[in-house]
Amino acid sequence: MIRYFIFLLISLIAFAGQLGAQDRAALLADTIFVEPGPKLVAAGNVEVFFEETRLSASRITFDQKSDRLTIEGPIFLVGGDGVIIAASRAALDSRLEFGLLEGARALLDRRLQLASDTIVRKEQLTQFNRVAATSCTVCGNRAPLWAIEADRVTHDADRAQLYFEDARLLVRGVPIFWLPRMRMPDPTVRRSTGFLVPEIRTSDLLGFGYRFPYFVAMGNSRDLLITPYLSPVTKTLEARYRQAFLRGEIEIDAAVSTDEIRPGPPRAYFFGKGRFDILADTELRFDTEIVSDKAYLLEYGISDRDRLDSSIGFSSVTETQLFEGDVTLFQTLRDDETNLSLPPLLSELSYLKDFQDSRLGTLTLSTSLDSHFRFDRETGDEGRDVVRLGAGAAWSKGWEIPNGLLLHTTSEISADAYYTRQDVTGNGLAWRVSPAAGVTLRWPFQRMTASGTQQIIEPIATLAWSTQIGDGDITNEDSTRVEFDQANLFALDRFPGDDRKESGTRAALGAVWSSFSPNGRTTRIAAGRIIRDTPLTFAESTGLNSSPSSWLIAGQLAFPNGLGIELRNIIDDSFDSSLSEARATWASEWMDLSASYIWLEQDPARDRRDSVWEWTLASEFQISEQWRAGIGGRYDVVSNSPARANASLGWKNECVDVELSASRRFTSSTTVQPSTDYQLTVRLLGFAANDGNSASTRSCRN
């Protein structure tokens, strides 16, 4: 009896030593005894803990001579690599790294299931023989929604890759296609080189085609996505390159196509952008946009932009100063516009510095240099070129005077020098000095209702004066589009640029009413108009071309349920509106909705020959945990016809994501024709950490 006790003690010490170190290994069981052989046996609720591995079984037999463990199930093995294995019987080495498991199932990252006849473990490699893999819930003998069957699957834990041999994809048990070799990342991988999910796309212009994205992970900081797009009409190669740096990032999107839509040389586009923090407060940025022809972006569904801009610039921002500059090259894609009607090359350089004092107020000094050059690269024609040099100083100070009145004063002076050439109206030098001053008086009143709602009404009056000294026939380049809104209702100047300045004496009168309820509802409504001693030349549709001006009424409403409404209207004394717009958004757990309405009267001075009256809608609905839908579009009320329409329907569970979408462009021009696009995407989930697998897992009935 003493001899067996000594052997049991020595075997336990040896077994623990084989598992690793005393503080990293443990063996727990209901009973532990020695069988002839000699063999150490642990039976009943057996658990072995070794480093990051945990093993549970009904019985474990340790043969010290062969250094092997014979394990009887049910077996449950959790590895440090995130792999969970269940088996009926196993034979492993004492470190639980080498061996054979029979009747096994494995779960990778709690998402991808692999069922196999046998599993062979070899350090970081786990080999599954005669295996079926799926991330779908498996209920009884019913075939899963999809599964990949293979003669052999090898999981490389170090590389986090799955290698399939003689693989077959099955949908509800029906074989779809076969691959002799296939590699996929395991669910722990965020970025891995390989093919992504193919897409099916069909359109009126491009026909029925396939897209085959191939992703290349080029280290931790850069990647490349190459996507061939093939159809009977086109052969296209798309590419996207991204790279992150310690102090910046770049992204390049490009494509080249040969098609039957426009036979001839290859068609292509190139979009590139990037930013770099070159100093602590200074950022360098660039943006390049090039396309071979005006119709390429629309016909291939890349973008619906009608103007492209390529630029390089920098900005340096601190608490008291701003220094920035950029050079921009425009390319128009509009049929009724040429590069000569635009200034295709713009450059701007500006500096602004604030000097703040609590008693004296704020002094702002600024200077700027900008230029506009017109030329046509196709014809060689040149147009009007303008260079402007400007400087200015502004002072502002606010006071709180008795009875709750708030007084704010502003005064400024700016000087500009212009050089113009190749202009039919005149060339040469011109200059202008523009002094201005203004005072704003606010008188807020507040009350609290019985329900706890805080209401504030604030009458506001602004009196301003400005004049211009020097040449008055300066060409307007940067202030051709003036908007009248709540942001500039009480401003000193409503022109957005430097080429035009308001002059004369004027007053802005209005009020702002705000309400804040305890339940989170907020309301803000502003209304006002401008009175001038002398009317200025504004576009008629702005509402600013007369004295007094039209009324501006604008408001915002926000509700605690996620609903938000914005309104703006410009109406004259006869209640005729030159602008009316409204926008509503609603965000909730099951719906994202955005709808807008706009009415603009015709205004030839702003190149608007016809009135604009449109409705737009963009919405997404989460119908259930699996089903989602989206619908959107733009409707032209003037022509009584839709301009765009799109719809999508998607279904997603724990193992598959399917989406069918359709879009229709109804508008046409001399460059492009109306077209309809359909796209089908099917994604098998569970093979990547970032596959968006957030749908709830189905449960088996009965």
C-alpha positions in Angstrom: 0.0 0.0 0.0 2.8 2.4 0.8 4.5 1.5 -2.5 1.4 2.5 -4.5 1.0 5.7 -2.5 4.7 6.7 -3.2 4.1 5.9 -6.9 0.9 8.0 -7.0 2.8 10.9 -5.4 5.7 10.6 -7.8 3.3 10.3 -10.8 1.4 13.4 -9.8 4.6 15.4 -9.5 5.9 14.1 -12.9 2.5 14.8 -14.6 2.5 18.4 -13.2 6.1 18.7 -14.3 5.2 17.6 -17.8 2.4 20.1 -18.0 4.8 23.0 -17.3 5.6 24.7 -14.0 4.1 24.3 -10.6 2.4 27.7 -10.7 1.0 27.3 -14.3 -0.5 23.8 -14.2 -3.3 22.2 -12.3 -5.2 18.9 -12.3 -8.6 18.5 -10.7 -10.8 15.4 -10.6 -13.3 13.5 -8.3 -10.9 10.6 -8.0 -7.2 10.0 -8.9 -5.8 6.5 -8.7 -3.1 4.2 -10.3 -3.7 1.3 -12.6 -1.2 -1.4 -13.4 1.1 -0.4 -16.2 1.8 1.8 -14.3 -0.7 4.5 -15.3 -2.2 7.5 -13.5 -6.0 7.8 -13.9 -8.1 10.9 -13.2 -11.9 10.2 -13.3 -15.0 12.2 -12.8 -15.3 15.9 -13.7 -11.7 16.1 -14.7 -10.2 19.5 -15.5 -6.6 20.3 -16.6 -5.3 23.9 -16.6 -2.0 24.5 -18.5 -0.9 28.0 -19.3 -3.8 29.4 -21.5 -5.3 26.0 -22.2 -8.2 24.4 -20.3 -9.3 20.8 -20.8 -12.3 19.1 -19.3 -13.3 15.4 -19.7 -14.9 12.5 -17.9 -11.6 10.5 -17.7 -7.9 11.0 -18.4 -5.3 8.3 -18.3 -1.6 9.4 -18.2 1.0 6.9 -19.4 4.4 8.2 -18.1 6.4 5.9 -20.3 4.8 7.2 -23.6 4.2 10.7 -22.2 0.6 10.4 -23.6 -2.8 11.3 -22.4 -5.8 9.1 -23.3 -8.9 11.2 -22.9 -12.5 10.0 -22.8 -15.4 12.3 -23.5 -17.3 14.3 -23.6 -14.2 16.5 -24.1 -14.1 20.2 -24.0 -10.8 22.0 -24.9 -10.3 25.8 -24.9 -7.0 27.0 -26.3 -5.2 30.3 -25.9 -5.6 30.9 -29.6 -9.4 31.3 -29.2 -10.2 27.9 -30.6 -12.8 25.8 -28.7 -12.9 22.1 -29.5 -15.5 19.5 -28.4 -14.7 15.8 -29.0 -15.7 12.2 -28.0 -12.2 10.8 -27.6 -8.7 12.0 -27.8 -5.0 11.1 -27.5 -2.7 14.0 -26.7 0.8 14.6 -25.4 1.1 16.0 -21.9 1.4 19.6 -23.1 -1.9 19.3 -24.9 -0.2 20.4 -28.2 0.1 17.2 -30.2 -2.4 14.5 -30.7 -5.6 13.2 -32.3 -9.2 14.0 -31.5 -12.1 11.9 -32.8 -15.7 13.0 -33.5 -14.7 16.6 -33.0 -16.2 20.0 -33.5 -14.3 23.3 -33.3 -15.5 26.8 -32.8 -13.2 29.7 -33.9 -13.7 33.0 -32.2 -17.2 31.9 -31.2 -18.5 32.3 -34.8 -17.1 29.7 -37.3 -18.0 26.1 -36.6 -16.0 23.2 -38.0 -17.2 19.6 -37.6 -14.8 16.8 -38.6 -14.2 13.1 -38.2 -10.8 13.7 -36.6 -8.7 16.6 -35.6 -4.9 16.4 -35.5 -3.1 19.0 -33.4 0.5 19.9 -34.2 1.6 22.9 -32.1 0.2 26.0 -34.0 -1.4 23.8 -36.7 -4.7 22.2 -36.3 -5.8 19.8 -39.1 -9.4 18.9 -39.6 -10.2 15.8 -41.7 -13.5 15.3 -43.6 -14.8 18.6 -42.3 -17.8 20.9 -42.8 -17.5 24.6 -41.9 -20.3 27.1 -41.3 -21.1 30.1 -39.2 -24.8 29.3 -39.4 -26.8 27.9 -36.5 -27.1 24.1 -37.0 -30.4 22.6 -35.9 -30.5 18.8 -35.7 -30.1 17.0 -39.0 -31.3 20.0 -41.1 -28.6 21.3 -43.5 -27.4 24.8 -42.6 -28.1 27.7 -44.8 -24.6 27.4 -46.2 -21.6 25.3 -45.5 -18.2 24.6 -47.0 -17.3 20.9 -47.1 -13.6 19.9 -47.6 -11.5 16.8 -47.4 -9.0 18.7 -45.2 -8.9 22.1 -43.5 -5.7 23.3 -41.8 -5.8 26.1 -39.3 -2.6 28.0 -38.8 -2.9 29.8 -35.5 0.2 31.9 -35.9 -0.8 33.2 -39.3 -4.6 33.1 -38.4 -5.4 31.4 -41.8 -7.6 28.5 -42.8 -6.5 26.4 -45.8 -9.2 24.3 -47.5 -8.4 21.3 -49.8 -11.0 19.9 -52.2 -13.6 22.5 -51.0 -17.3 22.6 -52.0 -19.8 25.3 -51.2 -23.3 24.0 -50.3 -26.5 26.0 -49.9 -29.1 24.0 -47.9 -27.0 20.9 -48.7 -27.0 21.5 -52.5 -23.5 21.9 -54.0 -23.0 25.2 -55.8 -19.3 25.2 -56.9 -16.0 23.5 -56.2 -12.5 24.7 -55.6 -9.4 22.5 -55.3 -7.7 24.9 -53.0 -9.0 27.9 -51.0 -7.6 30.1 -48.3 -9.5 32.3 -45.9 -8.7 34.3 -42.8 -9.9 33.0 -39.5 -12.5 35.2 -37.6 -9.8 36.9 -35.5 -8.2 38.6 -38.6 -9.1 42.2 -39.4 -7.1 42.5 -42.6 -5.8 39.7 -44.8 -4.7 39.4 -48.4 -7.2 37.5 -50.6 -10.4 37.8 -52.7 -13.4 39.6 -51.2 -17.0 38.8 -51.9 -17.8 39.1 -55.6 -20.7 41.4 -56.7 -23.2 41.1 -59.5 -24.1 44.3 -61.2 -26.3 45.0 -64.2 -27.2 48.3 -65.9 -28.8 49.6 -69.0 -25.4 51.0 -70.2 -22.9 48.3 -68.9 -25.0 45.2 -69.2 -24.8 42.2 -66.8 -21.4 42.1 -65.1 -19.3 40.8 -62.2 -16.9 42.6 -59.9 -14.1 40.5 -58.2 -12.4 42.5 -55.5 -8.9 41.4 -54.4 -7.5 42.9 -51.2 -3.7 43.1 -50.6 -2.7 43.8 -47.0 0.7 45.5 -47.3 1.7 45.6 -43.7 -0.2 47.2 -40.8 -0.2 50.7 -42.3 -1.1 50.3 -46.0 -3.3 48.2 -48.3 -4.4 47.9 -51.9 -7.8 46.9 -53.3 -7.9 45.7 -57.0 -11.3 45.1 -58.5 -11.7 43.8 -62.1 -15.2 44.5 -63.5 -16.2 42.4 -66.5 -19.3 42.6 -68.6 -20.1 42.2 -72.4 -19.9 46.0 -72.7 -16.9 46.9 -70.6 -13.5 45.7 -69.3 -12.7 47.7 -66.2 -9.9 47.6 -63.6 -10.6 49.5 -60.4 -8.0 50.2 -57.7 -7.8 51.8 -54.3 -4.6 52.4 -52.3 -4.5 53.6 -48.7 -1.6 54.3 -46.4 -1.3 55.7 -42.9 1.7 57.5 -41.6 2.7 58.6 -38.1 1.6 62.1 -39.0 -0.7 61.7 -42.0 -2.5 59.5 -44.5 -3.2 59.2 -48.2 -5.9 57.5 -50.3 -6.0 57.0 -54.0 -9.0 55.7 -56.1 -8.7 55.1 -59.8 -10.1 53.0 -62.7 -9.4 52.4 -66.3 -12.0 51.1 -68.8 -12.3 50.0 -72.4 -16.0 49.8 -73.4 -18.4 49.8 -76.3 -20.3 52.8 -75.1 -17.7 55.2 -76.4 -15.2 53.3 -78.6 -11.8 54.8 -78.7 -8.9 55.3 -76.3 -9.3 53.9 -72.7 -11.5 55.9 -70.3 -10.2 56.5 -66.8 -10.4 58.6 -63.6 -8.0 59.3 -60.8 -8.9 60.6 -57.4 -6.3 61.1 -54.7 -6.3 62.9 -51.3 -4.1 63.1 -48.3 -3.1 65.1 -45.3 0.1 65.5 -43.2 0.8 67.2 -39.9 4.1 68.8 -40.8 4.3 70.9 -37.6 2.4 70.9 -34.3 -0.3 73.3 -35.5 0.2 73.0 -39.3 -1.5 70.6 -41.7 -0.5 70.0 -45.4 -3.3 68.6 -47.6 -3.8 67.7 -51.2 -6.7 66.6 -53.4 -6.4 65.4 -57.0 -9.4 64.7 -59.3 -9.0 63.9 -63.0 -11.3 62.2 -65.4 -10.9 61.4 -69.1 -14.4 62.5 -70.2 -17.5 64.2 -68.8 -19.7 61.1 -68.8 -17.4 58.5 -67.3 -18.2 59.1 -63.6 -22.0 59.0 -64.2 -22.1 56.1 -66.6 -20.1 53.9 -64.2 -21.9 55.0 -61.1 -18.7 56.4 -59.5 -20.0 59.9 -58.7 -22.6 62.4 -59.8 -20.4 65.5 -59.4 -20.5 68.0 -62.2 -17.3 69.8 -61.3 -13.9 68.5 -60.2 -11.3 70.3 -58.2 -7.6 69.4 -57.6 -5.9 71.4 -54.9 -2.9 71.6 -52.6 -2.8 73.7 -49.5 -1.8 74.1 -45.9 -3.4 75.6 -42.7 -1.8 76.6 -39.4 -4.2 77.2 -36.6 -3.6 78.4 -33.0 -5.9 80.0 -30.4 -5.1 83.5 -31.8 -4.0 83.2 -35.4 -4.9 81.5 -38.7 -2.5 81.1 -41.6 -3.6 79.2 -44.7 -3.2 78.9 -48.4 -4.1 76.7 -51.3 -4.0 76.4 -55.1 -7.1 74.8 -56.8 -7.6 73.7 -60.4 -11.2 73.2 -61.5 -12.5 71.0 -64.3 -16.1 71.4 -65.4 -18.2 68.4 -66.5 -21.3 70.4 -67.3 -22.6 70.6 -70.9 -23.5 74.3 -70.7 -20.3 75.4 -69.0 -16.7 75.9 -70.2 -13.5 76.4 -68.3 -13.5 80.0 -69.6 -16.8 80.7 -67.8 -15.1 79.4 -64.6 -11.8 80.6 -63.3 -10.2 77.1 -63.6 -7.1 78.1 -61.6 -7.5 79.7 -58.2 -4.9 80.5 -55.5 -5.4 82.0 -52.1 -3.1 83.0 -49.2 -4.4 84.6 -46.0 -3.2 85.4 -42.5 -5.3 86.4 -39.5 -4.2 87.4 -36.0 -6.3 88.2 -32.9 -5.2 90.4 -30.0 -7.6 90.0 -27.1 -8.0 92.1 -24.0 -10.8 91.8 -21.5 -11.1 95.6 -21.1 -10.3 96.8 -24.6 -11.9 94.1 -26.7 -10.6 92.2 -29.6 -8.4 93.5 -32.4 -8.1 91.4 -35.6 -5.5 92.1 -38.3 -5.7 90.3 -41.6 -4.1 90.2 -45.0 -4.8 88.0 -48.1 -3.6 87.4 -51.6 -5.7 85.6 -54.2 -5.8 85.2 -57.9 -8.1 83.8 -60.7 -6.7 82.7 -64.0 -8.9 81.5 -67.0 -7.7 79.3 -69.8 -9.0 76.4 -71.8 -6.5 73.5 -72.2 -8.4 72.1 -75.1 -8.6 75.2 -77.3 -5.8 77.3 -75.9 -8.1 80.3 -75.4 -7.5 82.6 -72.4 -10.0 84.7 -70.4 -10.1 87.3 -67.7 -7.3 87.0 -65.1 -7.5 88.8 -61.7 -5.0 89.2 -58.8 -6.1 90.8 -55.5 -4.0 92.0 -52.6 -5.9 93.0 -49.5 -5.4 94.0 -45.8 -7.7 94.8 -43.0 -8.2 95.6 -39.3 -11.3 95.1 -37.2 -12.1 95.9 -33.6 -15.0 94.5 -31.6 -16.2 94.9 -28.0 -19.3 93.9 -26.0 -20.9 95.4 -22.9 -23.7 94.5 -20.6 -25.6 97.7 -19.7 -28.4 98.2 -17.2 -31.8 96.5 -17.5 -30.2 93.4 -19.1 -29.3 95.1 -22.4 -26.4 93.7 -24.4 -24.4 96.1 -26.6 -21.9 95.0 -29.1 -19.8 97.3 -31.4 -17.8 96.5 -34.4 -15.6 98.7 -36.6 -13.3 97.7 -39.5 -11.4 99.0 -42.4 -10.1 97.1 -45.4 -8.0 98.0 -48.4 -7.8 96.1 -51.7 -5.7 96.4 -54.8 -6.6 94.6 -58.0 -4.8 93.9 -61.2 -6.9 92.7 -64.2 -5.9 91.7 -67.7 -7.6 90.2 -70.7 -11.0 91.6 -69.7 -13.3 93.3 -72.2 -14.6 95.8 -69.6 -11.1 97.1 -68.7 -7.6 96.1 -67.7 -5.0 97.4 -65.3 -4.8 98.4 -61.7 -7.7 99.3 -59.4 -7.9 100.0 -55.7 -10.5 100.4 -53.0 -10.7 101.3 -49.3 -13.8 100.3 -47.3 -14.4 101.6 -43.8 -17.4 100.2 -41.9 -18.9 100.4 -38.4 -21.8 98.8 -36.7 -23.6 98.5 -33.3 -25.9 95.7 -32.2 -28.4 95.9 -29.3 -29.9 92.8 -27.8 -32.5 92.7 -25.1 -33.2 89.1 -24.0 -36.3 88.3 -21.8 -36.7 85.0 -20.1 -39.5 83.2 -18.3 -40.1 79.8 -16.8 -43.5 78.1 -17.4 -45.3 75.9 -14.8 -44.2 72.8 -16.7 -40.5 73.8 -16.4 -40.1 75.0 -19.9 -37.6 77.8 -20.3 -38.6 80.4 -22.9 -36.4 83.3 -24.2 -37.4 86.1 -26.6 -34.6 88.4 -27.8 -35.3 91.5 -29.8 -32.3 92.4 -31.9 -31.4 95.6 -33.7 -28.3 96.3 -35.7 -27.3 99.7 -37.1 -24.4 99.7 -39.6 -22.7 102.1 -41.9 -20.0 101.6 -44.6 -18.6 103.3 -47.6 -16.1 102.7 -50.4 -13.3 105.0 -51.5 -11.6 104.4 -54.8 -12.5 102.5 -58.0 -16.1 101.2 -58.1 -15.9 99.0 -61.3 -14.0 96.1 -59.7 -14.9 92.8 -61.4 -17.0 90.5 -59.1 -15.3 87.1 -58.9 -16.1 85.7 -55.4 -19.4 87.2 -54.4 -21.8 86.2 -57.2 -23.8 83.9 -55.0 -25.3 85.7 -52.0 -27.6 83.9 -49.5 -29.9 85.6 -47.0 -30.1 83.4 -43.9 -30.1 83.5 -40.1 -26.3 83.4 -40.1 -25.9 86.8 -41.8 -29.2 88.5 -40.8 -27.4 90.8 -38.3 -24.0 90.7 -39.9 -22.0 93.8 -40.9 -21.7 92.5 -44.5 -23.7 89.9 -46.4 -21.4 89.4 -49.3 -19.5 86.1 -49.0 -16.2 87.3 -50.6 -14.0 90.4 -50.9 -14.9 91.7 -54.3 -18.1 93.2 -53.2 -18.8 95.3 -50.1 -22.1 96.7 -48.7 -22.2 100.5 -48.6 -24.5 103.1 -47.1 -26.5 103.1 -43.9 -28.7 100.2 -43.0 -30.5 98.6 -40.1 -31.4 95.0 -39.4 -34.4 94.5 -37.2 -35.7 91.2 -35.9 -36.1 88.8 -33.0 -35.2 85.3 -31.9 -37.4 83.1 -29.8 -36.1 80.0 -28.1 -37.8 77.3 -26.0 -36.2 74.5 -24.0 -38.5 72.0 -22.3 -37.5 69.5 -19.6 -38.3 66.5 -21.9 -35.6 67.6 -24.3 -37.6 69.4 -26.9 -36.0 72.6 -28.2 -37.3 75.3 -30.5 -35.6 78.3 -32.1 -37.3 80.7 -34.5 -35.6 83.8 -36.0 -37.3 86.5 -38.1 -36.1 89.9 -39.4 -35.5 92.2 -42.3 -33.1 94.9 -43.5 -33.8 98.5 -44.1 -31.4 100.6 -46.3 -31.1 104.2 -47.2 -30.1 103.2 -50.7 -31.0 99.8 -52.3 -28.0 97.7 -53.5 -27.7 95.5 -56.6 -28.5 92.0 -55.3 -30.0 89.2 -57.3 -33.8 89.4 -57.1 -34.2 85.9 -55.7 -32.1 86.8 -52.6 -34.8 89.1 -51.2 -32.1 91.8 -50.6 -32.6 93.8 -53.8 -35.1 96.3 -52.3 -35.5 98.5 -49.2 -36.9 97.3 -47.0 -35.8 93.8 -47.8 -38.0 90.7 -47.8 -38.7 89.0 -44.5 -36.5 86.2 -43.4 -38.2 83.5 -41.3 -36.1 80.6 -40.1 -36.5 78.0 -37.4 -35.2 74.7 -36.0 -37.1 72.2 -33.9 -35.6 69.2 -32.2 -37.7 66.5 -30.4 -36.5 63.9 -27.9 -37.6 61.0 -30.1 -34.9 62.0 -32.7 -37.1 64.1 -35.0 -35.5 67.3 -36.2 -37.0 70.0 -38.5 -35.3 73.0 -40.2 -37.2 75.7 -42.0 -36.2 78.8 -44.0 -38.5 81.2 -46.0 -37.9 84.5 -47.7 -41.2 86.4 -48.3 -42.0 90.0 -49.3 -44.8 92.2 -48.0 -47.2 90.7 -50.6 -46.5 87.2 -49.1 -44.8 86.1 -52.3 -41.9 83.8 -51.6 -38.6 83.8 -53.5 -37.2 80.9 -51.5 -38.8 78.2 -49.3 -37.0 75.2 -48.0 -37.6 72.6 -45.3 -35.6 69.6 -44.1 -36.7 66.9 -41.7 -34.5 64.2 -40.1 -35.6 61.3 -37.9 -33.1 58.9 -36.3 -34.3 56.0 -34.2 -33.3 52.4 -33.5 -35.3 51.2 -36.5 -35.3 54.1 -38.9 -33.1 56.8 -40.4 -35.0 59.3 -42.4 -34.1 62.5 -44.2 -36.5 64.5 -46.4 -36.1 67.9 -47.9 -38.2 70.4 -49.9 -37.0 73.4 -51.8 -38.6 76.1 -53.9 -36.5 78.8 -55.7 -37.9 81.3 -58.1 -36.3 81.7 -61.5 -33.4 84.2 -61.6 -31.4 84.7 -64.8 -28.9 86.8 -62.9 -27.9 83.6 -61.1 -28.0 81.3 -64.2 -31.4 79.9 -63.1 -33.6 80.2 -66.2 -36.4 78.1 -64.6 -37.9 77.8 -61.2 -36.6 75.0 -58.9 -39.1 73.0 -57.0 -37.9 69.6 -55.7 -38.5 67.0 -53.1 -35.8 64.6 -51.9 -36.0 61.6 -49.7 -33.4 59.2 -48.2 -34.4 56.6 -45.7 -33.3 53.3 -44.1 -35.6 51.0 -42.2 -34.7 48.1 -39.9 -37.9 46.1 -40.5 -36.9 43.3 -38.1 -33.7 41.8 -36.7 -32.9 40.3 -40.1 -34.7 42.5 -42.7 -33.8 46.0 -43.7 -34.9 48.3 -46.5 -34.0 51.6 -48.0 -35.7 54.0 -50.4 -34.8 57.4 -51.7 -34.9 59.7 -54.6 -35.4 63.2 -56.0 -38.6 64.5 -57.6 -38.8 67.6 -59.9 -42.2 69.1 -59.3 -41.7 71.7 -62.1 -41.3 69.1 -64.8 -43.6 66.7 -62.9 -41.1 63.9 -63.2 -38.6 62.1 -61.0 -34.9 62.9 -61.3 -33.5 60.0 -59.4 -34.8 57.0 -57.5 -33.2 54.2 -55.5 -34.3 51.3 -53.4 -32.6 48.5 -51.5 -33.7 45.3 -49.7 -31.3 43.4 -47.4 -31.5 40.3 -45.2 -28.9 39.4 -42.6 -28.5 36.7 -40.0 -25.5 35.4 -38.1 -23.9 33.8 -41.2 -25.0 35.6 -44.3 -25.7 39.1 -45.5 -27.7 39.6 -48.8 -28.5 42.9 -50.4 -30.3 43.7 -53.6 -30.3 47.4 -54.7 -31.7 49.3 -57.7 -31.2 52.9 -58.8 -32.5 54.9 -61.7 -31.2 58.2 -63.1 -34.0 59.8 -65.2 -32.2 63.0 -66.3 -30.3 63.2 -69.6 -28.1 65.6 -71.5 -26.0 65.7 -74.6 -23.3 63.7 -72.7 -25.2 61.0 -70.7 -28.5 59.2 -71.1 -30.9 57.9 -68.4 -29.9 54.5 -67.0 -30.9 51.9 -64.4 -28.5 49.9 -62.3 -29.1 46.7 -60.3 -26.6 45.2 -57.8 -26.7 42.0 -55.8 -24.2 41.3 -53.0 -24.0 38.1 -51.0 -21.6 37.9 -48.1 -20.8 34.9 -46.1 -20.1 36.0 -42.5 -17.8 34.6 -39.9 -14.5 34.6 -41.7 -13.3 38.0 -40.6 -13.3 40.1 -37.4 -14.7 43.2 -39.2 -17.4 41.5 -41.3 -20.1 43.4 -39.5 -21.7 40.3 -38.1 -24.0 42.0 -35.6 -27.3 40.2 -36.3 -28.8 38.1 -33.5 -28.2 34.4 -33.7 -31.1 32.2 -34.6 -32.3 29.6 -32.1 -33.5 26.1 -32.9 -37.1 25.3 -32.2 -38.0 22.1 -30.2 
